[in-house]
Amino acid sequence: MSNPREEFLAGERPEDVALFLADSYVADERFEKFGDPVDDGIVMIVDGESGRNAFKAATDTDAMGFAKTAMQQEGEINDDLTSGECPDADADGDHDPQFVFAFAEEQNEDVGGIYAEGAVVHAYAQCACGTAYSDRWNVADS
């Protein structure tokens, strides 16, 4: 694989983070040179520290603080990191992710569970409705 996004989603870039920024949330063309344009925005794969800084610059939010908040509510984030199912989708309004922050952990048999089966992607999304939510999956299942 030579595509950073494919490598990340396969769990092969645990030192990096992934960011999805929806066009409806960020309209800064400078991000395009750092990522891959997708239908509704841009996906960037960058080293951990740079990724956290880019996340802060784009969202005015601390990445790890956001992740901690999002972990309080589970939802579904698609394995392409650009869409998902907001846990509050039954309410009126737009429920598309505005941004997603994700990282991968390598397989860890000592921890057990899904971590023993292979690399795990942790993803955290901010919905247009204001709900923050999280998801995680084993890359072998995606």
C-alpha positions, 0 to 999 in steps of 0.5 A: 500500500502506498496510500497513507489513508489506506495504510492508516485504515489498515492499522499500519500507521499507529504513529499518525492520526487521521482528520476528516474536516467537512466542507460545511465546517472548514472552508480553508483551502490550505488543508487541501495540500495536506490531505485527500479531497473526498465528497464532503470534505478532506481527510488528512493523515499526519504524524501525531503531534502535527495532527493534534496541532492541525485539529486544534487549528481547524476546530479550536478544540484540543484533540485529546479533550475532544476525544475524552468528551466524545467517548462518553457517547457511542455512535457509529463512524464509518470506516472511511472516517467521513460519515457516520450515524449520530446517536441523536439522529432521531432528532430534527436537524442535520446529522452529518459529521463536521469533523472526525479525529482518529488514531490506530493502536497496534494489536495487543494480545495482552489487553485482550478483546478486540485488541488481541485480534488486530489493530484497532481504530479509535474515532471521535466525531462531532455532529452538525447537531452538536453531539460528540460521539465515538466508535472503535473497530478492529481493522480486520473487521472493516 
